[in-house]
Amino acid sequence: MKLFFTRYRTILLTGVSLAAMLVLLRWLELRFLIFDNAIEVYIGAIALLFTGLGVWLALKLTKPKTVIVERQVFVATNADFQLNETVLTELGISKRELEVLELMALGCSNQEIANRLFVSLNTVKTHSSRLFEKLEVNRRTQAIEKGKRLILIP
């Protein structure tokens, strides 16, 4: 090994010194480049920072917000269900309207209700709209929920 270093000593020293000078020149070139163009480098860094901030803020603002609504649901067991006749008479709900409400609670569409009750679709719509008026609701789901709360349907 010692023979190797003595034999190629000048080549190794020349190679190492050329490499050191190359590193020094590159460092000086970079240093002069940064000093000569310092304003442009700072402006570019600030532009990159604000671009990243803008992308993050846009993603944050356009992300849909999830709203969780908790409501109390009234569930009655079918085994001991007894129709609340007093509320039924107070509201003036007919037996046919009650049947329509029960079929709504089962998830039937207006056409399915008409087929089961052997009436026309318009008759079912009329019963539904009168039922909504009497229960003071706007939708089928509200009518079902209020009917369960008033113990009109199981």
HELIX and SHEET records of a PDB file:
HELIX    1   1 LYS A    2  ARG A    7  1                                   6    
HELIX    2   2 ARG A    9  ASP A   36  1                                  28    
HELIX    3   3 ALA A   38  THR A   62  1                                  25    
HELIX    4   4 GLU A   85  LEU A   91  1                                   7    
HELIX    5   5 LYS A   95  ALA A  105  1                                  11    
HELIX    6   6 ASN A  110  LEU A  117  1                                   8    
HELIX    7   7 LEU A  121  LEU A  135  1                                  15    
HELIX    8   8 ARG A  140  ARG A  149  1                                  10    
END                                                                             
